[in-house]
Amino acid sequence: MLAKAIYETTPEGILVVDAAGTVVSHNQRFVDIWQLPQLHLNGGRPVTAIGAAHAPLLATVLEQVKDQPAFLTRVRELYENPQLDDHCEIELKDGRTLERHSTVLRNQQGQYLGRVWFFRDITAQKQNEAALIQLARHDPLTGTANRRYFLDRAQQEFARAQRYQTPLSIASIDIDYFKQTNDRYGHAAGDEVLKSLCSYSLSLLRETELFARIGGEEFAILMPNTTMNGAMHLAERLRGIAAGSKLLFQEQEIGLHISIGVTQFKSGDQSIEECLRRADHALYRAKENGRNRVEAMG
């Protein structure tokens, strides 16, 4: 009785299949996790799936799995190779994620008796992990990538550009007269300006490009496989959109002007920091030459 109680109260769904491929046991949690329909046989009397052939049950489960070919291939592999154990995660079509363990059952003489499967719903855990990653990589105000994540990605793209000699460009961006905006309209207005710039920028970027808030009113764009001409074109488009925008905040119009410095990876660069310094120098030049402009430094 104690073993039965443990079997039914464990948070894991358990399925036991014998050497002939017949389901010999499962707990209620297995039924709940896989949301299996209640079977009605023998005049409508509810029965479990115990004693039923495994294949129909597998077909019902398979319908819920996102990557069905990979799931089915692995299940068949495990049944065909009794020496194998399994531990993996399974994504379902309804957005849930299950953790799966499977191991063989043998008697004292080592004879193969079948296989036991354990399933645990780890959706909440995966969501928490994703939320932590989001916090670690993104700026809480604007939702864009933060400095740390930008530098990590920039280092990766630099190594790729260095290895394959592919183009890589970087833009350094600063909002002109941002302190005056905060002083005149308040920090809440300044926050809206920051978010507006992010919105304009993200609307222009390709999926492979990364826009990040480096700090304060400073931003950057990482542009893999983009030449200097392409980077300058993007930067000028962004500058023009920003300059033509008017943010309405508490019935007051606030302008948005930005200065941008652009550079490109050079074969002689020894680190991504060299590229970043050139982009910053180009940005300083844009500031010195009147702001609201784009400058390049090769």
N, C-alpha and C positions, 0 to 999 in steps of 0.2 A: 504493500500500500504506500509506503514511504517513497519507494522508487517511482511509483506511478504519479504521486503528487509532485515530485521534483520534475518528472518528465513533462507534466502539464503546466507547471508554473514557470519554467525557464523562459527567459525572454527570446530565446532562439527557436525558430521553427525547425522541427526535426523530421526527416523523412528517411526511412530505412527500406532498402530494396535488396532482395535476396539475389543469389547467384544466377537465378533464372530470369531476373529482370522483373520480378513481381513485387509490388509494394506490400510489405508485411506490417509496417507500423508508421504512424505519424502522429504528432500531437496537434492540438487545436491551433496552436500558434502558427504552425506551418500553413494551415488552411486560411488563417486570418491574414498572414503576410502576403500570400499569393492571391488573396481575395477569391478563393475558389468557390464556385456555386455549389450549394448543397445538393447532393445526389438524392434522388427519390426512386427507389426500386421496390419490387415486391409489394405492389399495390399502394405505393406512395409512402411507405415507411422510410424515414430518413436513415441512411447508412453512411458509413465512412468509405474511403477509397481503399481501405485495407483489403488485400486479396485481389484487387483489380490489376490488370496488366499495366506496366509502367508507361508504355508508349502513349496511350490517350492522355494520361496526366501530363506527360512531357509536352504534348501538343498544346494543352490548355495553358501551361506555364509559358511556353514559347511565344504565344500570342502577345504576352505582356512585355517582352524583352525588346529593347531598342535595337541592339545589334544581334539579330537572330542567327545569322550564319556563324558568327564566332561562338555564340553560346552553344549552338547545336554541335558544332565541330568539337568543342572541348568536352561536352558531355559524352559524346561517342568515344572520344579518345580515352576518357577515364574508365568507361565500361570495358573497353577493349584491352586496357592495360591495368590490371588489378593492382600492380605494384605502385601506381601513381597516387599521390595525394594532391589536393587542390586548395588554393586560397586565392580569392579574387574578389573584385567588386563588380556588380552588375547594375547597369542603368536601365530603368524601366520607362515605358512610354508615358506613364503618368507623372514622371518627374522624380520618383523615388529612387533611392540607391540602396541596394542590398549587398551585404557582405556574405560571401559563400565560403564555407569550408566543406571539404569532402574527404573521407578517409575510408579505407577498406576494413572489413570485419573478417577476422580469422578465428578458428578455434585453437585449442591448445596444441594441436598437431600441425598448425600452420595452414590448414585447409581453407580456401577462400569461401566465405559464407555470403558475401554481398558487400554493399556499400552504404554508408550512412552520410547524409547530407545535413548540414546545419546552415540556416539562413537567419540573418539578423538585419533588421531595418536600421540603417545608419544615416538616413536622410537628414535628421537634425544635426548630427555630427558633421556631415559634409557641408551643410549650410553654415554652421558655426565656423568651420575652417575657411570657407569662402569669404565670410564676413571679416575674419581676422586678416586674411590676405588682402582684402580690399582696403582695410584700415592701414595696413603696413605699406601699401604701395601707392595710396592715393591721398591727395590733399582733401581734408574734410570740408573745406568751404566750397571749392569749385568742382570736386569730384574728379579732377584730372590727375594724371600721374604726379607723384611728388619727386623731390630731388634725388632721393636715394634710388628709387626705381628707375628714374631716367638715367642716372649714371651707370647702373647695372646693365641696362639695355644698351646704352651707348658703348660700353666696354665690349659687349658681345658683338655689336655691329662693327666696331672698329677691328676686332680680331678677324671677322669674316671679310671685311674689305681688304685688310692687310694680306690675308691668305689668298684670296681670289682676285685681288686687284680690281674690285668693283667700286663704282662711285659711292660716296657717302657724304652727305652734306648736313650741316648743323646751322640753325638760326637761333640767335640770342635776341630776346625781345624785352623791351622795357616800356612801361606806360609813361608817357610824358606828363610832367606836372601833376603826378598822382598825389603828392603831399598837399598841394594846393586844393585838389578836389576834396580830400578828406577834411582839410581845415575849413573849407567853405560850406560843404554840404553835409559833413558828418561821415563817420566810419561806415554806417549802414549804406550810404550812397556809394562809398568806395568799394564796399563788398559787391554791390550790384555791377559796378564797372568791371571789376575783376571777372565776375561770372559772365558778363556780356562778351568780353574778349575771348574767354574760353569757348563760348558758344559759337562765335564767328569762326574761330580757328578750327574747331573740330569739324565744322561743316565743310571745310576745304580739304581736309586731310584724307589720304588714302588709308586703307586698313594697315598697311605696313609701316606707316609713319606714326610717331609718338609725340604728343604735345604734353608738356609738363610745366607745373608751377615750381620754379626753382627756389623762390623765396620772395615774400613781400609782393611787389608789383613786377617781378622778374619772371620771365617764362622762356621756354626753349622748345625747339622742334627738332626731332631727330628724323632724318630723311634718308633711309637706305636706298641704294640703287638710284640715286638722284644726283645729276650733275650740278655744277654751279649755276648754269643757266636755268635749269629747272627749279632750283631752290630760290633763285632771285625772282623768278616769275611768281612762285607761290608767296614769297614774302611781300612782293609788291601788291599782289591781289589782297592779301590780308591787311596791309597798311591802308589801301584804298577803301576797303569795306569799313574798317574802323573809323577812318576819317570822315566817311560819309554818314556815319550813324549818329543818332541822337537818342540818348537814354532819358526816358521820362521818369523822374523820381520825385514823388510828392509834388507834382505839378511844376517841376523845374526840369529844364532840359540840360543834360550834361553831355559835353562832347568827349570824344575818345580819340586821342592821338597816340601813336606808338612809334618808337624808333627800333630798327631791326639791323642786326649785324649778321652777315652770312659768310660761311667759309666752307671749304671742301677738304676732305681727306687727301693728303699728299703721300706719295709712296715713301718719302723720307721720314714721315712722322713715326716717332717711337712710342707714343701713347695717345690715348684719347684726350688727355689733358692738353696736349698741344693744339688739337683742333678746337677745344673749348676756349682756350685762351685767345686764339685768333678770332673766334666769333665774338668774344667779349671786346676785343680791341676794335673790331669793325663796328660794334654797337657804340663804343665810346666816340668813334669818329662820326657816326650818325648824329649823336648828341651835340658834338662840337660844331657840326656843320648846319645846325639849325633845328634839329629834331624833326619828327614826322617825316622820316625818310629811311631808305634802305641803303646800306653800304656793304660792300663785299671786301674780303681780304683773302687773297689766295695764298 
